[in-house]
Amino acid sequence: MDQYIGKMLDNRYEILECIGTGGMAVVYKARCHRLNRLVAIKILKPELAQDADFRRRFHDESQAVAMLSNANIVSVYDVSRSDGLDYIVMELVDGMTLKQYMLRRGTPLNWREAVHFITQIMRALSHAHSRGIIHRDIKPHNIMVLRDGSVKVTDFGIAQLASAAQNTMTQETIGSVHYISPEQAKGSHVDCRTDIYSAGVVLYEMLTGRLPFEGDTPVAVAIQHIKSIPVPPCDLNPDVPRALEAITMKAMAPELGQRYASAEEMLDDLKEFRKNPDFQPASTGPGETDEPTQVVPAKMITASVRVPVERREPEGAQPERQRRRREAEEDDYYDDEPPRRGAGVAAAAAAVLVILAFIGCIVYFLWNFFAKDLLFPETQEYEVPSLLGYTVEQLEENKAILGGFELEVGPTVFSAEYEEGQICSQTPEAKTMVKEGSMTITVNVSGGEDEMYMPNVKTWDFRQALQTLQDEMGLKVKQEEDFSETITQGYVISQIPQEGVRVDKGDEVTIVVSKGPEQKQATVTNFLNVPLEQAKEQITQLGLKVGKVSEYYSDEYAEGRVSWQSIAQGEQVDKDTPIDLWVSLGPEPVEESTPPGTEPPGTEPPAESGQLPEPTQDVSGAASTQTIYVDLTGYEGTVNVRIVVGDRTIHDSPVDADMNSSFPKNVTASGLQTVSIYINDFLVRSYQQQF
């Protein structure tokens, strides 16, 4: 079992289960008991946590990441250290990684969907870059896709620390090497354009269904990032618009000067592409800078043609020559009688054009009917066969079915129409005519129906469990309740069936929801005429508490024995309920100087045990002030305390239980009074007190 499961961090975060493991840290689902919400906690691996310098940079940069606030970035709530563990508390996202999403789809994403995702990723990067934070590990594994189609980028700042800690490619970089920029692969200085390159690779993978570079080792892949140019997306997926291909390739430009200079710049091109699918992003060559689009006059275009050095005029002579040429052109324009020589030249030019047109017709005729077929014979076309329903093994055994086509097997996808192992889709489609040279058919093999398996909903809020099981999976949920000492009220204790069991829509499943700790009760026994110490022991054995002990004279009970109890025998009360006792002092001594009927008030206990004594009349009529204490042990936060003495409400207002374990209140009254104490409108104690 994981050593951290069940551990409480900072007396606040209870770790529930492991939900992911990366190269640097392990991610757990936890509950924040202070705010009663589920969170994700990332704990550094022990081998990295032993490096004091690494921990310091982890803490400093993680606090900087916590300053980020963007709808497309996973929120960081807290950065702390507890019991030698460095950890980050983050927003718990209900969704899957973009990598899982692409694997589940099994085919390249629709280009509109890819644009939807990459736009949100670039917004997140733009926000982070504006705060001086570079991600350095953008990949589909670090991008979460939510149920509403929005995305959130996670792991900000952590990748930066990782690359700072190690510049060589080890086993920890294998998962990211397909997305690193050339400057990262070379160990050079990186800036925000590194994230843009990695985002371009993610876009490339969404559009084509494959990575731009593959290799047997991480080093081989890294070298390709430095020296190679990937196959254009349109060559792999003809449905990709050319403009989107250009955006992708510019983001993946190996030279920094040819790449997008900022995430905002790439966002602008994506925005323009949405408006105009024929839009072409401006390319930036080495050493060039982008300039605003300008309308250039035709004469300026003509003037831009290079002039040989020997024909160039001195710099000071150019304005004068241009002025004279402009004046000459204006004179020609307003001349009513052009020279006759111009008319002759025009007639000669027209004759030449007629002759050239005649020759062109002859050449066209000879080319189309004689030379074209001899020099360039027409490419033969072939009809694509239907491979749907076949297995790959059947096609390999019977090559005639392919009819000369090559077979390329793509990812496995779910299909309700075709059984597992059968081909369920192909590109190009059957009966399509293709020319020689395009004789490859890419097929997807069915993985069977999209099976559902029972998720682990233990410790989930029962409303979240109902939404997942009932609304999203279409299961019938039977809900039961039970007490639990460890699971908070309203959260799931157990489930039937267990996690991983296959289920179908309409199946009945059972979840047991916690009612919180059980309030155990005890039956009060008789303590009358029992020695005080023995009565205290019996009260403790019942799980109850000894309340206030008072001493009074009694003619009925011997000295030292209980003469009255605040809760009568046979009553059911909750555990830890206090019971007040009166202890006999024996018979009251008789003083000859005291006339009959003038005994001190309050010396007589109630006639019947278990019942509150009737108030007695204060003969002297003198009032006294005494302090009443309200025990707030076991309460948290603000509670309302109400104290009633006789028929008067002495106190009725909120009290902070965290600051006052015992709340005192001075009360002035006379005679024997009934004191009733209410906490949050529940009667917690009632007794008699002599004033």
C-alpha positions as MATLAB code, in Angstrom:
seq = 'MDQYIGKMLDNRYEILECIGTGGMAVVYKARCHRLNRLVAIKILKPELAQDADFRRRFHDESQAVAMLSNANIVSVYDVSRSDGLDYIVMELVDGMTLKQYMLRRGTPLNWREAVHFITQIMRALSHAHSRGIIHRDIKPHNIMVLRDGSVKVTDFGIAQLASAAQNTMTQETIGSVHYISPEQAKGSHVDCRTDIYSAGVVLYEMLTGRLPFEGDTPVAVAIQHIKSIPVPPCDLNPDVPRALEAITMKAMAPELGQRYASAEEMLDDLKEFRKNPDFQPASTGPGETDEPTQVVPAKMITASVRVPVERREPEGAQPERQRRRREAEEDDYYDDEPPRRGAGVAAAAAAVLVILAFIGCIVYFLWNFFAKDLLFPETQEYEVPSLLGYTVEQLEENKAILGGFELEVGPTVFSAEYEEGQICSQTPEAKTMVKEGSMTITVNVSGGEDEMYMPNVKTWDFRQALQTLQDEMGLKVKQEEDFSETITQGYVISQIPQEGVRVDKGDEVTIVVSKGPEQKQATVTNFLNVPLEQAKEQITQLGLKVGKVSEYYSDEYAEGRVSWQSIAQGEQVDKDTPIDLWVSLGPEPVEESTPPGTEPPGTEPPAESGQLPEPTQDVSGAASTQTIYVDLTGYEGTVNVRIVVGDRTIHDSPVDADMNSSFPKNVTASGLQTVSIYINDFLVRSYQQQF';
ca = [
       0.000    0.000    0.000;
       1.188    3.525   -0.780;
       2.864    5.072    2.264;
       1.028    8.370    1.767;
      -2.541    7.036    1.528;
      -4.448    8.150    4.617;
      -1.747   10.616    5.633;
      -2.842   14.067    6.834;
      -0.690   17.000    5.629;
      -0.606   20.153    7.751;
      -3.585   18.782    9.685;
      -5.705   19.793    6.690;
      -5.203   17.664    3.553;
      -6.162   13.989    3.823;
      -4.598   11.918    1.020;
      -7.177    9.519   -0.433;
      -5.669    7.806   -3.469;
      -2.952    7.984   -6.119;
      -4.200    9.306   -9.466;
      -0.973    9.724  -11.463;
       2.806    9.333  -11.509;
       5.323   11.427  -13.437;
       9.074   11.673  -13.769;
       9.373   14.129  -10.887;
       6.366   13.687   -8.642;
       3.351   11.606   -7.700;
      -0.154   13.106   -7.840;
      -2.777   12.177   -5.262;
      -6.441   12.965   -4.792;
      -6.991   14.500   -1.363;
      -9.670   16.178    0.694;
      -9.215   19.612    2.194;
     -10.999   19.331    5.549;
     -10.907   23.054    6.129;
     -12.899   23.902    2.968;
     -14.470   20.436    2.512;
     -13.432   20.055   -1.134;
     -11.435   17.572   -3.176;
      -8.038   18.688   -4.452;
      -5.015   17.253   -6.261;
      -1.700   17.148   -4.377;
       1.625   16.725   -6.157;
       4.398   15.367   -3.920;
       8.016   15.423   -4.986;
       9.700   12.048   -5.332;
      12.065   11.277   -2.419;
      15.207   11.226   -4.576;
      14.547   14.805   -5.752;
      13.371   16.050   -2.364;
      16.795   15.235   -0.867;
      18.420   18.007   -2.909;
      18.186   21.192   -0.807;
      18.840   23.491   -3.787;
      16.197   21.712   -5.830;
      13.667   22.033   -3.019;
      14.374   25.743   -2.699;
      13.875   26.389   -6.423;
      10.821   24.127   -6.437;
       9.265   26.155   -3.637;
      10.166   29.593   -5.067;
       9.067   28.898   -8.631;
       5.931   27.016   -7.545;
       4.856   30.067   -5.578;
       5.338   32.128   -8.733;
       3.190   29.633  -10.679;
       0.511   29.964   -8.002;
       0.170   33.595   -9.103;
      -1.144   32.470  -12.521;
      -4.872   32.920  -13.013;
      -6.279   31.754  -16.332;
      -9.270   29.652  -17.351;
      -6.983   27.332  -19.342;
      -4.428   26.752  -16.568;
      -4.973   24.362  -13.660;
      -5.165   26.513  -10.531;
      -2.539   26.130   -7.805;
      -4.034   26.634   -4.345;
      -1.085   26.141   -2.021;
       2.646   25.371   -1.890;
       3.890   23.937    1.366;
       6.147   21.529    3.243;
       4.914   19.091    5.902;
       6.766   16.278    7.696;
       9.668   16.553    5.255;
       7.396   16.457    2.177;
       7.359   19.250   -0.405;
       4.007   19.403   -2.137;
       1.707   21.534   -4.264;
      -2.069   21.665   -3.806;
      -3.875   22.087   -7.121;
      -7.331   22.129   -8.614;
      -8.712   18.610   -9.129;
      -9.779   18.398  -12.783;
     -12.545   16.011  -13.834;
     -11.460   14.845  -17.276;
      -8.760   13.026  -19.210;
      -5.427   13.999  -20.716;
      -5.321   15.106  -24.337;
      -3.167   12.017  -25.026;
      -5.877    9.747  -23.622;
      -8.469   11.653  -25.629;
      -6.548   11.118  -28.881;
      -5.985    7.440  -28.118;
      -9.682    7.012  -27.358;
     -10.653    8.661  -30.647;
      -8.218    6.390  -32.460;
      -7.912    8.650  -35.525;
      -6.552   12.124  -36.288;
      -8.816   14.743  -34.810;
     -11.047   16.813  -37.015;
      -9.062   19.941  -37.868;
     -11.786   22.175  -36.381;
     -11.479   20.297  -33.085;
      -7.690   20.595  -33.224;
      -7.956   24.369  -33.735;
     -10.371   24.551  -30.787;
      -7.840   22.817  -28.524;
      -4.651   24.569  -29.716;
      -6.279   27.994  -29.351;
      -6.944   27.338  -25.661;
      -3.420   25.971  -25.167;
      -1.912   29.100  -26.705;
      -4.068   31.317  -24.468;
      -2.654   29.531  -21.442;
       0.914   29.934  -22.740;
       0.339   33.597  -23.545;
      -0.781   34.236  -19.966;
       2.165   32.328  -18.478;
       4.724   33.993  -20.760;
       3.374   37.409  -19.787;
       4.242   36.476  -16.170;
       7.758   35.360  -17.115;
       7.056   31.622  -16.760;
       8.113   29.112  -19.431;
       6.514   25.673  -19.272;
       9.253   23.694  -21.088;
       7.240   20.458  -21.098;
       4.195   21.080  -23.277;
       2.832   17.710  -24.413;
      -0.611   16.044  -24.595;
       0.085   14.283  -21.290;
       0.153   17.690  -19.522;
      -3.069   18.984  -21.082;
      -6.398   18.029  -19.500;
      -9.591   17.843  -21.574;
     -12.699   18.578  -19.499;
     -16.162   17.209  -20.115;
     -17.346   20.504  -21.600;
     -14.600   20.461  -24.255;
     -12.400   23.066  -22.585;
      -8.747   22.320  -21.834;
      -6.453   23.147  -18.934;
      -2.656   23.092  -19.069;
      -1.019   21.613  -15.995;
       2.522   21.121  -14.627;
       3.554   24.761  -15.032;
       6.953   25.484  -13.505;
       7.788   21.878  -12.678;
       9.258   21.110  -16.093;
      11.383   24.234  -15.850;
      12.910   22.950  -12.638;
      13.450   19.532  -14.110;
      15.414   20.837  -17.055;
      17.428   23.032  -14.769;
      18.293   20.047  -12.650;
      19.444   17.836  -15.527;
      20.406   18.742  -19.076;
      21.280   15.277  -20.313;
      18.643   12.948  -21.724;
      17.889   10.224  -19.213;
      15.010    7.814  -18.814;
      12.932   10.662  -17.377;
      12.999   12.530  -20.700;
      11.807    9.629  -22.859;
       8.169   10.681  -22.521;
       8.897   14.269  -23.543;
      11.637   13.956  -26.145;
       9.085   13.785  -28.987;
       7.924   17.306  -28.083;
      11.141   19.123  -27.115;
      12.417   22.043  -29.172;
      15.757   21.921  -31.046;
      17.306   24.374  -28.576;
      16.242   22.117  -25.692;
      17.748   19.100  -27.448;
      21.044   21.003  -27.863;
      21.009   22.220  -24.246;
      20.961   25.844  -25.374;
      19.209   28.805  -23.773;
      15.436   28.638  -24.105;
      12.695   31.261  -24.092;
       8.957   31.397  -24.750;
       9.483   30.155  -28.325;
      10.384   26.754  -26.861;
       6.789   26.322  -25.683;
       5.540   27.450  -29.117;
       7.563   24.707  -30.822;
       6.192   22.054  -28.452;
       2.649   23.356  -28.999;
       3.261   23.047  -32.741;
       4.197   19.376  -32.263;
       0.971   18.821  -30.289;
      -1.024   20.452  -33.111;
       0.824   18.304  -35.661;
      -0.076   15.149  -33.718;
      -3.743   16.154  -33.449;
      -3.979   16.830  -37.200;
      -2.085   13.743  -38.430;
      -2.533   11.172  -35.700;
       1.215   10.632  -35.516;
       4.322   12.294  -34.140;
       6.588   14.275  -36.479;
       9.699   12.296  -35.542;
      10.173    8.721  -34.370;
      13.318    6.832  -33.414;
      14.663    3.830  -31.574;
      16.221    5.955  -28.818;
      15.501    9.360  -27.256;
      18.799   10.653  -28.645;
      17.806    9.639  -32.180;
      14.507   11.528  -31.854;
      16.253   14.594  -30.441;
      18.712   14.684  -33.350;
      15.800   14.683  -35.806;
      14.324   17.727  -34.042;
      17.625   19.513  -34.672;
      18.359   18.432  -38.259;
      15.143   17.209  -39.914;
      11.951   18.735  -41.292;
       8.735   16.743  -40.660;
       6.415   15.520  -43.403;
       3.815   18.257  -44.041;
       0.476   17.486  -42.357;
      -1.456   17.677  -45.653;
       0.629   14.787  -47.017;
      -0.592   12.613  -44.140;
      -4.115   13.991  -43.858;
      -5.497   15.656  -47.013;
      -8.377   17.139  -45.003;
      -6.032   19.576  -43.249;
      -6.373   23.085  -44.749;
      -3.191   24.493  -46.254;
      -3.362   27.579  -44.067;
      -3.486   25.459  -40.901;
      -0.586   23.416  -42.193;
       1.402   26.630  -42.660;
       0.612   27.714  -39.076;
       1.731   24.317  -37.776;
       4.998   24.303  -39.723;
       5.810   27.883  -38.692;
       5.293   26.984  -35.037;
       7.639   24.004  -35.551;
      10.325   25.932  -37.427;
      13.734   24.644  -36.183;
      15.321   28.115  -36.476;
      14.186   30.555  -33.806;
      14.062   33.410  -36.301;
      11.583   31.525  -38.503;
       9.289   30.554  -35.627;
       6.451   32.569  -34.095;
       7.964   35.201  -31.831;
       5.185   34.933  -29.239;
       2.056   32.996  -28.356;
       0.007   36.109  -29.098;
       1.347   36.165  -32.658;
       0.306   32.562  -33.222;
      -3.100   33.280  -31.665;
      -3.574   36.148  -34.133;
      -2.916   33.801  -37.063;
      -5.313   31.185  -35.656;
      -7.948   33.874  -35.270;
      -7.398   35.085  -38.841;
      -7.537   31.485  -40.111;
     -10.961   31.024  -38.510;
     -12.239   34.058  -40.366;
     -10.560   33.194  -43.650;
      -9.594   29.532  -44.289;
      -7.519   30.659  -47.310;
      -5.400   32.904  -45.097;
      -1.642   32.363  -45.375;
       0.567   33.312  -42.401;
       3.557   35.510  -43.155;
       6.796   33.560  -43.202;
       9.756   34.990  -41.377;
      13.099   34.196  -42.888;
      16.439   34.137  -41.086;
      17.408   37.575  -39.936;
      14.153   39.116  -41.111;
      11.499   40.831  -39.071;
       7.777   41.008  -39.725;
       6.540   44.366  -40.980;
       2.988   45.707  -41.217;
       1.171   44.997  -44.473;
       1.339   48.015  -46.831;
      -0.207   48.920  -50.202;
       2.696   49.404  -52.610;
       2.146   51.464  -55.860;
       2.837   49.688  -59.148;
       5.599   52.189  -60.072;
       7.392   51.333  -56.848;
       7.254   47.630  -57.745;
       8.798   48.432  -61.141;
      11.451   50.585  -59.521;
      12.407   47.726  -57.212;
      14.002   45.793  -60.101;
      17.759   45.741  -59.697;
      19.792   48.064  -61.928;
      23.364   47.099  -62.870;
      25.975   49.025  -60.956;
      27.448   50.605  -64.051;
      24.058   52.045  -65.048;
      23.220   53.559  -61.654;
      23.322   57.346  -61.435;
      24.886   59.413  -58.725;
      22.708   59.692  -55.703;
      22.136   63.433  -56.105;
      21.129   63.082  -59.761;
      18.273   60.674  -59.187;
      15.651   63.192  -57.959;
      16.308   65.477  -60.951;
      16.094   62.596  -63.437;
      12.857   61.340  -61.832;
      11.375   64.861  -61.979;
      12.180   65.205  -65.694;
      10.773   61.733  -66.445;
       7.556   62.569  -64.570;
       7.186   65.854  -66.502;
       7.736   64.024  -69.766;
       5.060   61.466  -68.929;
       2.604   64.253  -68.100;
       3.356   65.988  -71.410;
       2.726   62.723  -73.310;
      -0.564   62.216  -71.495;
      -1.960   65.614  -72.433;
      -0.603   65.603  -76.010;
      -3.560   65.742  -78.454;
      -1.537   64.694  -81.537;
       0.830   61.783  -80.849;
       3.603   61.198  -83.351;
       2.763   59.064  -86.401;
       5.729   56.815  -85.714;
       3.842   55.467  -82.653;
       0.954   54.288  -84.849;
       3.285   52.344  -87.123;
       4.884   50.576  -84.196;
       1.454   49.580  -82.874;
       0.438   48.111  -86.253;
       3.644   46.076  -86.438;
       3.106   44.742  -82.940;
      -0.438   43.648  -83.812;
       0.826   41.733  -86.848;
       3.423   39.922  -84.759;
       0.742   38.900  -82.248;
      -1.437   37.421  -84.997;
       1.469   35.370  -86.318;
       2.382   34.104  -82.841;
      -1.240   33.099  -82.145;
      -1.338   31.080  -85.383;
       1.901   29.283  -84.492;
       0.568   28.566  -80.981;
      -2.541   26.867  -82.391;
      -0.400   24.589  -84.525;
       1.851   23.657  -81.580;
      -1.184   22.953  -79.361;
      -2.698   20.645  -82.000;
       0.532   18.674  -82.489;
       1.148   18.385  -78.733;
      -2.269   17.061  -77.767;
      -2.680   14.567  -80.621;
       0.883   13.286  -81.116;
       3.717   14.263  -78.740;
       1.880   14.251  -75.376;
       0.932   10.557  -75.449;
       4.393    9.574  -76.671;
       6.391   11.554  -74.096;
       4.018   11.418  -71.108;
       1.662    8.428  -71.247;
      -1.426    8.865  -69.050;
      -1.126    7.426  -65.505;
      -3.440    4.470  -64.960;
      -6.096    4.684  -62.222;
      -7.204    1.890  -59.895;
     -10.374    1.373  -57.882;
      -9.896    1.017  -54.119;
     -11.327   -2.296  -52.837;
     -13.542   -2.527  -49.733;
     -11.659   -4.043  -46.790;
     -14.405   -3.528  -44.199;
     -15.181   -6.646  -42.176;
     -11.923   -8.422  -43.005;
      -9.207   -9.076  -40.453;
      -5.588   -8.109  -41.060;
      -4.659  -11.812  -40.971;
      -7.152  -12.593  -43.738;
      -5.695   -9.874  -45.951;
      -2.153  -11.123  -45.356;
      -3.176  -14.680  -46.280;
      -5.114  -13.612  -49.382;
      -3.216  -10.822  -51.166;
      -5.737  -10.888  -54.033;
      -8.234   -9.005  -51.878;
      -5.890   -6.002  -51.790;
      -5.517   -6.058  -55.567;
      -1.993   -4.660  -55.576;
      -2.581   -2.088  -52.832;
      -0.315   -1.826  -49.806;
      -1.871   -2.146  -46.341;
      -1.077    0.221  -43.469;
      -2.682   -0.496  -40.093;
      -3.699    2.559  -38.054;
      -4.841    2.804  -34.425;
      -7.492    0.503  -32.978;
     -10.871    2.216  -32.468;
     -14.135    1.261  -30.779;
     -16.971    0.099  -33.024;
     -20.440   -1.259  -32.322;
     -20.897   -2.352  -35.971;
     -17.796   -4.531  -36.392;
     -16.493   -7.238  -34.094;
     -13.176   -6.962  -32.355;
     -10.315   -7.560  -34.794;
     -12.285   -6.641  -37.931;
     -11.446   -3.628  -40.074;
     -14.045   -0.953  -39.365;
     -12.781    2.001  -41.467;
     -10.345    2.688  -44.293;
      -8.689    5.599  -46.088;
      -9.232    6.102  -48.985;
     -12.781    4.799  -49.024;
     -13.897    1.841  -51.149;
     -14.562    2.436  -54.882;
     -12.450    5.592  -54.856;
     -10.260    5.914  -57.979;
      -6.578    6.539  -57.237;
      -3.612    6.904  -59.542;
      -0.591    4.680  -59.589;
       1.794    5.797  -56.855;
      -0.983    6.261  -54.306;
      -1.535    2.584  -53.690;
      -1.646    2.532  -49.870;
      -4.803    1.893  -47.847;
      -4.760    2.856  -44.172;
      -7.189    0.854  -42.043;
      -8.447    1.006  -38.464;
      -9.160   -2.234  -36.624;
     -12.179   -2.508  -34.328;
     -11.599   -2.938  -30.618;
     -15.197   -4.009  -30.128;
     -17.849   -1.944  -28.412;
     -16.799    0.892  -26.166;
     -17.017   -1.122  -22.962;
     -17.735    0.520  -19.638;
     -16.137   -0.447  -16.374;
     -17.204    0.446  -12.865;
     -15.130    3.395  -11.650;
     -13.898    3.798   -8.087;
     -16.353    6.233   -6.493;
     -15.305    5.543   -2.904;
     -14.794    8.754   -0.880;
     -16.582   10.747   -3.637;
     -19.300   13.210   -2.765;
     -22.486   11.188   -3.383;
     -23.805   13.900   -5.765;
     -20.689   13.605   -7.911;
     -20.990    9.796   -7.842;
     -24.649    9.990   -8.921;
     -23.805   12.320  -11.800;
     -21.048   10.016  -13.065;
     -22.860    6.705  -12.649;
     -26.414    7.763  -13.418;
     -26.218   10.719  -15.815;
     -23.008    9.972  -17.703;
     -22.855    6.156  -17.684;
     -26.608    5.456  -17.728;
     -26.567    3.094  -14.722;
     -29.351    2.637  -12.183;
     -28.022    3.678   -8.798;
     -29.348    2.174   -5.561;
     -28.382    4.377   -2.639;
     -27.975    3.094    0.918;
     -26.781    4.791    4.103;
     -24.625    3.708    7.001;
     -22.619    5.210    9.860;
     -18.873    5.737    9.437;
     -16.205    6.917   11.838;
     -13.758    7.771    9.009;
     -15.848    8.924    6.025;
     -17.452   12.368    6.154;
     -21.241   12.523    6.051;
     -22.537   12.632    2.461;
     -19.543   10.803    0.954;
     -19.444    7.253   -0.465;
     -18.276    4.495    1.917;
     -18.442    1.500   -0.431;
     -19.789    0.350   -3.790;
     -21.137   -2.727   -5.544;
     -19.703   -3.842   -7.955;
     -16.082   -3.021   -7.233;
     -13.823   -0.910   -9.435;
     -12.915   -2.471  -12.794;
     -15.984   -4.726  -13.167;
     -17.581   -4.454  -16.618;
     -21.034   -2.818  -16.623;
     -23.617   -2.005  -19.285;
     -26.142    0.797  -19.511;
     -29.185    0.060  -17.363;
     -27.292   -2.153  -14.878;
     -28.054   -1.574  -11.201;
     -25.190   -0.577   -8.933;
     -25.202    0.185   -5.218;
     -23.394    2.909   -3.328;
     -23.360    3.213    0.476;
     -23.317    6.834    1.670;
     -21.932    7.855    5.051;
     -24.251    9.261    7.733;
     -21.223   10.344    9.729;
     -20.152    8.925   13.114;
     -22.862    7.033   14.965;
     -24.140    8.804   18.059;
     -23.936    5.928   20.528;
     -26.256    6.054   23.532;
     -26.196    4.708   27.066;
     -28.930    3.818   29.538;
     -28.625    5.713   32.812;
     -28.576    3.515   35.908;
     -29.483    4.323   39.497;
     -26.751    6.096   41.475;
     -28.855    6.974   44.543;
     -27.489    5.861   47.904;
     -24.221    4.899   46.138;
     -20.927    6.239   47.500;
     -19.691    9.180   45.427;
     -16.509    7.533   44.104;
     -18.389    4.400   43.137;
     -21.034    6.494   41.324;
     -18.310    8.339   39.399;
     -16.778    5.025   38.314;
     -20.149    3.699   37.139;
     -20.828    6.886   35.157;
     -17.442    6.603   33.421;
     -18.017    2.922   32.557;
     -21.271    3.869   30.853;
     -19.370    6.295   28.615;
     -20.901    9.303   30.333;
     -19.281   12.223   32.141;
     -19.476   13.299   35.750;
     -21.010   16.747   35.824;
     -21.259   19.170   38.723;
     -21.096   17.636   42.209;
     -22.839   19.555   45.016;
     -23.160   18.794   48.708;
     -26.390   19.199   50.715;
     -27.733   18.047   54.067;
     -30.054   15.067   53.934;
     -31.977   13.190   56.576;
     -32.691   10.342   54.094;
     -29.191    9.453   52.846;
     -26.052    8.850   54.850;
     -23.091   11.184   54.561;
     -20.983   10.663   51.394;
     -23.727    8.945   49.415;
     -25.516   10.254   46.309;
     -28.840   11.815   47.218;
     -29.894   13.128   43.777;
     -28.939   12.682   40.067;
     -29.784   15.072   37.241;
     -30.891   12.328   34.810;
     -33.291    9.703   36.063;
     -32.679    5.970   35.930;
     -33.628    4.258   32.631;
     -33.280    7.292   30.337;
     -31.372    6.942   27.022;
     -28.719    9.626   26.484;
     -25.804   10.177   24.099;
     -22.307    9.183   25.077;
     -20.289   11.820   26.972;
     -23.464   13.386   28.413;
     -22.672   14.928   31.850;
     -24.681   13.857   34.921;
     -24.823   16.189   37.934;
     -24.861   14.663   41.413;
     -25.833   15.796   44.892;
     -23.947   14.214   47.750;
     -25.403   14.012   51.257;
     -23.717   15.751   54.159;
     -25.858   13.782   56.546;
     -28.571   15.307   58.759;
     -28.339   19.019   59.225;
     -27.073   19.911   62.708;
     -29.745   21.572   64.863;
     -28.815   24.835   66.536;
     -30.898   25.827   69.543;
     -30.576   29.538   68.645;
     -32.252   28.945   65.282;
     -36.026   29.252   65.521;
     -38.049   26.677   63.611;
     -38.693   27.600   59.967;
     -35.572   29.749   59.528;
     -33.225   27.107   58.097;
     -30.809   28.319   55.435;
     -32.433   28.115   52.024;
     -31.480   25.386   49.563;
     -30.403   22.786   52.077;
     -33.146   20.338   51.194;
     -32.613   18.073   48.149;
     -35.541   17.112   45.914;
     -38.047   14.710   47.315;
     -37.620   12.223   44.460;
     -34.330   11.368   42.767;
     -34.168   11.920   39.059;
     -36.438   14.958   39.277;
     -35.335   18.562   39.570;
     -36.158   19.981   42.984;
     -38.855   22.564   43.308;
     -37.513   26.096   43.823;
     -37.677   27.242   47.439;
     -38.561   30.635   48.696;
     -35.649   32.877   49.657;
     -36.782   33.912   53.162;
     -34.169   36.614   53.516;
     -34.967   38.034   50.036;
     -31.266   38.850   49.534;
     -29.865   38.429   45.995;
     -26.377   37.095   45.175;
     -24.218   37.036   42.023;
     -22.694   33.761   40.882;
     -20.823   32.654   37.754;
     -22.393   30.081   35.460;
     -19.960   28.195   33.203;
     -21.004   26.787   29.815;
     -18.798   23.878   28.673;
     -18.005   24.294   24.934;
     -15.584   21.367   24.698;
     -16.163   19.468   21.460;
     -17.687   22.408   19.578;
     -15.978   24.247   16.693;
     -16.480   27.688   15.240;
     -19.266   30.017   16.330;
     -22.154   28.563   18.347;
     -25.185   30.266   19.845;
     -25.355   30.080   23.641;
     -28.616   30.751   25.527;
     -28.778   30.752   29.349;
     -32.179   30.784   31.094;
     -32.379   31.247   34.902;
     -35.888   30.650   36.237;
     -38.104   32.383   33.698;
     -35.468   34.958   32.636;
     -33.161   34.708   29.602;
     -29.806   35.916   30.896;
     -27.724   35.408   27.717;
     -28.612   34.666   24.067;
     -25.834   35.446   21.542;
     -23.039   33.752   19.480;
     -19.812   32.604   21.156;
     -16.560   31.514   19.435;
     -16.009   27.956   20.655;
     -12.455   27.913   19.267;
     -11.521   30.785   21.610;
     -13.590   29.722   24.640;
     -13.586   26.124   25.840;
     -15.620   27.305   28.850;
     -17.867   30.347   28.575;
     -18.515   32.197   31.895;
     -21.572   34.332   32.630;
     -22.261   36.253   35.865;
     -25.883   35.897   37.051;
     -27.616   37.759   39.860;
     -30.642   36.046   41.404;
     -32.058   34.967   44.731;
     -33.190   31.642   46.125;
     -33.065   28.242   44.412;
     -33.359   28.706   40.649;
     -33.568   26.356   37.643;
     -30.653   26.999   35.237;
     -31.144   25.824   31.615;
     -28.308   25.988   29.043;
     -28.992   25.771   25.283;
     -26.341   25.483   22.535;
     -27.608   26.055   18.998;
     -31.176   25.796   20.377;
     -30.547   22.323   21.869;
     -30.926   21.864   25.633;
     -27.591   20.487   26.805;
     -27.940   20.927   30.577;
     -30.554   21.821   33.216;
     -29.955   21.933   36.971;
     -30.816   23.714   40.238;
     -28.558   26.351   41.742;
     -28.889   28.267   45.026;
     -28.327   32.033   44.839;
];
